Amino acid sequence: MPKSKRDKKISLTRVDKKPGLETKAALVEKVRGAVDDYARLFVFQVENMRNNKLKTVRESWSHSKFFIGKNRVLSKALGGTEAEEYAAGLAMLAKCLRNECGLLATNQARAEVEEYFGGLQEADFARTGGIATETVVLDKGPLPEFSHSMEPQLRQLGLPVSLVRGVPTLLSDHTVCTAGATLTSEQARMLKLLGHQQAAFRLRLVAAWDKEGGRFAMLGDGREGSAGLEDDISDME
C-alpha cells in the first residue's frame, strides 16, 4: 500500500529565531559604525515621505549615510541614557528621535547641511489623511479638461456631474476641499486629477551632534512641533 502524503512527522521542538532580530542588530552596528567614521550626526524629521524623492537626496549626499528605521532601534544604537550612550552626548540626540524621522551621518560642515536641507522642498500631490493647504471650489458648468469617459469616475468621486453634449458638466458649485481639513481618499484623488499639489516633501533638521567634544544642539526646525522635547533635553544636561 503506498504511503500517504499526509503521513508526515512534524517536530514540535523546533524553535525559529525571532524574525527581525538580526536586521535590528545589523542596523545598530551600522549606526555605531557611522558614529566612528563620521564627524557629526543630525536627526531629521520627514514630511510627506516620498521614496523616490528620498532616493534622490541620498544620491546627492552619497558621501554621507542616511538611516531610517524604528526610532527605538536607532535610539538603542546611540544609547538612550548617559550610561548607555555610545559616545558622549549621543543620549541627548537619541531623545530627539520622535515621529517619522531618521539620522544623517556626515563629514560635511554643519552650515552646509543646514543650508541644503533648509532649501529642500519639493511639491507633490497630497495623499489620503493629508491636510488641505487651500480651499478648492469648482464652479457650476462644463469641465472640458475631462473626457466624456471620465464622467462615471467623477461622479464616483462625489462631483454632481452629468454629460451635456458629450462634456462632463457640474450641475452646481462644488467644494473639493477646505483649507485645514483632513483629506479623504476621494478628495486626494480629485485634487490629483485637477493637478493641484497641496503637499511638499521636506526633511526638517531637528538636532545636531558633533563628535569633537560631544557637542549637541537643537536646531530651528526641530523646535516646531516638539512640545516637551526641550524639557527632556534640559533634564539630561
FIKE-411675 format. One record per residue: residue in three letters; x, y, z of N, C-alpha, C in turn. Coordinates in steps of 0.02 Angstrom, whole numbers, plus 50000, padded with zeros to 5 digits. Last residue first. Example, Ala and Ser with C-alpha at 12.3 -4.5 7.8 and 13.67 -1.06 7.14 Angstrom:
2
Ser506424988850354506844994750357506455000250394;Ala506604971650390506154977550390506604983550390;
//
This chain:
237
Glu510455338051547511045342351548511285343751620;Met509285331451555509885327351548510525331451554;Asp508305340951560508365336451618509015332451616;Ser508385346351433508635350251490508735345851551;Ile507755336351358508455337651347508755341351407;Asp506455337751405506795331351413507545332251406;Asp506195350751363506185349251434506555342751448;Glu506215349251225506745353151256506775352051331;Leu505045341451211505695338751193506255342551227;Gly503855347851236504115343451288504815340951273;Ala503445348651066503245350251135503525345251184;Ser503845351050933504225346550977504085348151050;Gly503375359750836503005353450848503375348550892;Glu504935366350807504235366550785503905359750797;Arg506225363850836505815366750890505075367050872;Gly506825359650722506655354650771506215357250827;Asp507165370850651506575367050629506355362050682;Gly508355374850728507745378850722507135374850705;Leu509095361850833509075366250775508385369450768;Met510055358750978509405358650946509415363550889;Ala511625350750990511245356950982510575355550951;Phe513105344551070512415343451048512065350151041;Arg514755338451063514315344251066513635342651034;Gly515855330351089515185327851102514675333351105;Gly517115334351052516855336951115516155334551132;Glu516755329950897517275333650934516965336950996;Lys515535325650846515965320950882516485324550924;Asp514055334250864514735334650837515175330050879;Trp512375333750818512885331450865513555331450831;Ala510795342150805511455340450778511915338250835;Ala509035341250762509595342050809510235339750776;Val508155342750652507915343350721508485344850769;Leu507775347450489508305346050537508055347550607;Arg506585340250385506715345650433507255343550483;Leu506355337250226506725334250281506925339950328;Arg504845336450128505375340150163505725335650213;Phe503685337850002504175333350033504725337650064;Ala502095344650015502795346050000503235341150038;Ala500455346349942500925343349990501625345149968;Gln499565349449843499475352549909499905349349962;Gln499345352349679499825349449725499785353049792;His498115349049565498265353249624498745349649671;Gly497625342249456498315344749453498495349349510;Leu496435335849455496425342949439497125346049434;Leu496825323349497496535323949430496535331349407;Lys497205326749627497715324349580497455324949508;Leu495975329949682496495335149677497035333149628;Met495365317349678495095322749638495615328349629;Arg496135310149770496115307949700495875313549655;Ala495825317249887496515316849864496555314849791;Gln494435314949894494685321749885495395321749859;Glu494405301049915494085303949856494345310949842;Ser495055299850037495365296749978495065299649914;Thr495015315950121494795309150111495135306350049;Leu496055326750216495825324550150495595317250151;Thr495595337650345495935331450326495625328750262;Ala495705355650325495335349450336495735343350314;Gly496415366750287496455364650356496105358250372;Ala495295371850160495945372750191495925370750265;Thr494275359450089494305365750127494965366150163;Cys493885353049924494185352549991494195359450023;Val492885354949826493295348849827493605347749895;Thr491315360849815491935361849853492305355149857;His490415365749673490625360149715491295361749749;Asp488915371949598489585373149625489775367549673;Ser488065359949492488075365149543488795366349565;Leu488305351349391487625353749396487555359249449;Leu489665350949281489445351549351488745354549354;Thr489855339649148489635346349168489395346249241;Pro490755332049020490575331749090490425338849116;Val490075332548857490565335648902490325334848974;Gly489075328348771489695324448773490235327348819;Arg488005336748799488325336948733489025333748734;Val488355333448958487965338348919488325339248852;Leu488315321649083488555323249016488075327948981;Ser488495327449252488145323549202488435325649134;Val488945328249428489055329449356488575325149314;Pro489415331849572488745331549543488785333249468;Leu490735321649633490545327549595489845326749566;Gly491185310049697490745314649733490545320849696;Leu491845300549630492255304549675491835310049709;Gln490875295749545491095291349600491505295249651;Arg490855306149454490265305149498490455300849558;Leu492085303649394491975309949429491375309449476;Gln491835291249335492335291749388492245298149428;Pro490855294449237490695289849293491185290349351;Glu491645303949156491045305949193490855301049249;Met492655300249075492825301549144492215302949187;Ser492225299948945492305293448978492465294249052;His492295313048903491635310348920491685303748958;Ser493745320648983493385317548927492725314648950;Phe494075336449058493945329249066493555326649005;Glu494145349649030494785346149040494705338649048;Pro492865354749029493145352548965493815348948972;Leu491615354749117492305353149137492665350449075;Pro490285367049126490665361649093491375360949120;Gly489555371449290489655372149218490095366549190;Lys489975379149443489475375749403489615376849329;Asp491685378649495491075382249478490615377949435;Leu492505371349630492365370949558491695374249544;Val493695375949749492985376049731492915375849655;Val494795372549874494705371949802493955371249788;Thr495805380049996495125378149977495065378049902;Glu497395373250046496975378450018496285375650000;Thr497945362350105498275368850117497885374650088;Ala497315348450190497235352950134497545359750150;Ile498315335750253497935341750270497915346350209;Gly498085317850224498465324050225498005329950241;Gly497235307350207497445308850275497875315050281;Thr497875303150049497335302250098497595303350168;Arg499075315649993498795308949998498225308750048;Ala499465328349874499295326249941498985319249939;Phe500795328949758500075328249770499955325549840;Asp502145340649789501875334249768501125334049783;Ala503645350449790502915349949789502695343049763;Glu505015349849894504755347949828504005346849831;Gln506355357249971505615356749973505365355349902;Leu507735362650046507465356550015506715356150024;Gly508355372650113508065374250048507745368350012;Gly508815366350225508365372050234508015373950169;Phe509705357350176509065354750198508565360350211;Tyr510785366250141510475361550093509775359550114;Glu511065373150261510885376850200510525372350150;Glu511395362850349510815366950363510585370850301;Val512565358050287511985353650296511355357750306;Glu513395369250296513225366550230512605362150234;Ala513525370550435513225376050396513005373650327;Arg514215358850469513525359750492513175365150451;Ala515145351050338515075356150390514335357150407;Gln515175333250314515065340050289514965344850348;Asn515215320550355515815324450371515745331650347;Thr513775312450429514135315850376514765319150402;Ala512265304250447512955304350470513375307250413;Leu510635306750493511125308150440511805308350472;Leu509175297650537509835300250555510245301450492;Gly507405301350551507975297350531508615300750554;Cys505595299950574506235303350572506795298650551;Glu504065302350628504385299450569505045303150557;Asn504245303150808503835303350748504215300150689;Arg505915305950869505185305650879504835306250812;Leu507335307550931507065302750883506315301650897;Cys507895314951030507565318650976507255314050924;Lys508575306751114507935309351139507545312851083;Ala509765305051047509275299551045508595301951068;Leu510455316451085510235315851015509695310451009;Met510715313151216510285318951203510035318751131;Ala511575302551197510945301251231510455307051218;Leu512735307851142512265304451097511595302951130;Gly513665313051231513175317551201512655314151158;Ala514965301751198514725307251240514245311751201;Ala514355286551126514855291751131514545297651169;Tyr513345277951161513925275151126514505280151125;Glu512515277851319512685281251256513345278651227;Glu512195272651443512175268151386512435271251322;Ala512275282951533512635276851550512685272151489;Glu511425292351478512145293851481512555287551495;Thr510255283351372510445286751434511195288051432;Gly510105277451247509575281751271509735285451336;Gly511105275451112511115274951185510625279951215;Leu511185273150977511515279051005511605278451080;Ala510485261150966511145261650936511535267550965;Lys509275264451026509705259451058510415259951032;Ser508785273250929508945275750996509405270951033;Leu508545264450825509045269650816509265272550883;Val507535256950887508165253650868508715258850859;Arg506545266450906506805262850964507475259450949;Asn506225270350776506555275150821506875271650881;Lys506575259850642506175260850702506565265350750;Gly507375269750514507135263350541506705264850602;Ile508555276450414507845277050431507605270150453;Phe510035284650388509745278950423509015280550439;Phe511265289150270510605290250297510355283850331;Lys512905295650254512485289850267511815292050297;Ser513845303650119513605303150187513155296950194;His514085304449987514675304750030514495303950104;Ser512875305649928513165298949929513795298549971;Trp511875315349916512305315149975512615308249983;Ser511175312449803511525318949805512025319149863;Glu510615300449842511115300449787511515306949787;Arg509735304849941510275300149958510825300249905;Val508875312349861509275315649912509865311249932;Thr508305302149784508685307449751509135311049801;Lys507635295049883508175291749846508615296949811;Leu506655304049917507175302549967507775299149933;Lys505905303249802506235309549818506785308449869;Asn505435290149808505835292149751506205298649764;Asn504705289849929505305285849922505745288149864;Arg504125302550021504085300049953504745296349940;Met503295308950161503795304350135503635302050064;Asn502865321550227502615318950164503125314550129;Glu504325325150314503645327350300503445324850231;Val505395318650435505165318250366504445320650361;Gln506695325650532506015323150528505785323550455;Phe508365321150579507905324850537507215321650540;Val509825323050670509165319950670508725324350625;Phe511525320950623510935325250625510315320850630;Leu513245319850671512595316750658512045321950663;Arg514985320650617514385323250650513755319450628;Ala516045313650562516185318950610515565321250648;Tyr516105295550547515915302250525515985307350582;Asp516475283250603516775285350539516635292550519;Asp515795280850722516525280250721516825283650659;Val514495282250679514735286550732515495286650733;Ala514445271550590514425278350563514655283450615;Gly514435261050679515005261650633515035268650603;Arg513205263150735513795264150777514425264750735;Val512415259850624512375266550653512995267950695;Lys512775246350607512905251250553512895258350580;Glu512315240650727513035240650711513205245650657;Val510935242650712511295245550770512035245950755;Leu510685234850599510585242150596510965245650653;Ala510945222150650511365224650596511305232250590;Ala509915220950742510605220950766511075223750713;Lys508825220750654508895226250702509605226750728;Thr509075208850586509045215150549509135221050595;Glu508985199550689509625200350654509645206950616;Leu507625201150723508155202550772508825203750738;Gly506725197150624506905204150629507455205750677;Pro505935183650707506075187350646506245194550659;Lys506755173250821506265178650815506425182850754;Lys507095157150754507325163350783506795168750773;Asp506055142850789506375147550743506585153850781;Val506225127650860506065134550877506435139150829;Arg505585111350866505985116150829505755123250846;Thr504735102750927505265105450969505685110750933;Leu503875096250849503595101650888504115105050932;Ser504025089950689504365091050752504065097050787;Ile502955079050609503115086150619503425086950687;Lys502895066650489503045068250558503255075550563;Lys501555062750380502195066050390502285067550464;Asp500485057250290500825053850345501525056650353;Arg499995062450178499825065950240500185063050300;Lys500315054050080500705060250083500565064150147;Ser500395036850126500005042950118500455049150124;Lys501225024350032501215028550093500845035050080;Pro500335011049954500755016949952500675021250014;Met500424994050000500005000050000500445006350000;
//
